[in-house]
């Protein structure tokens, strides 16, 4: 199947660079609304069979224009919500709190899934809930077709680095995903995934031409 992981449009707390992960969360800014409205044209070439969004309002607002154009309902699932910031909730993303948040997320992607976000979930829990929605999406399309999941920056980067064969943690850490940025994957649960493009750029196999780098701070949720 073809899987489109789409980050939501801009929110007021994105502008303020805060770790805002709790439900229901804020809506979109004027720019975020424009970004959502531009998605149908940007994805016009994709034969999307189903659209999922998280339980956070910003993803549902982002998915709405695409769903309206395609004549599809938005399927809401908690499993693709943002990684819970726990005790770090609403702290600035460009401080030590933000560094701790992203380092924990990428530690999970690297395999240390028993690690727990301070006051929040573990990697086992975060990856497990995301895996479950991807599996549901795959089953709904009979294992083929294209499904869009409107989700969140850290969650998308974590899951992709953990599950895709050709994207590693260094690549995901060095490539923040802008609002309404899209990661396109191909594969199936249990068989593996390959990233075809990241925010419009073709992705080479990990270790060939992807940037090397440390696990550093990324974008706020």
Buried (B, 14 or more C-beta within 10 A) or exposed (E): BBBBBBBBBBBBBBEEBBBBBBEEBBBBBEBBBEBBBBBBEBBEEBEBBBBBBBBBBBBBBBBBBBBEBBEBEBBBBEBBBBBBBBEBBEBBBEBEBBBBBBBBBBBBBBEEBEBBBEEBBBBEBBBEBBBBBBBBBBEBBEEEBBBBBBBBBBBBBBBBBBBBEBBBBBBBBBBBBBBBBBBBBBBBBEEEBBBBEBBEEEBEEBEEEBEEEEBEBBBBB
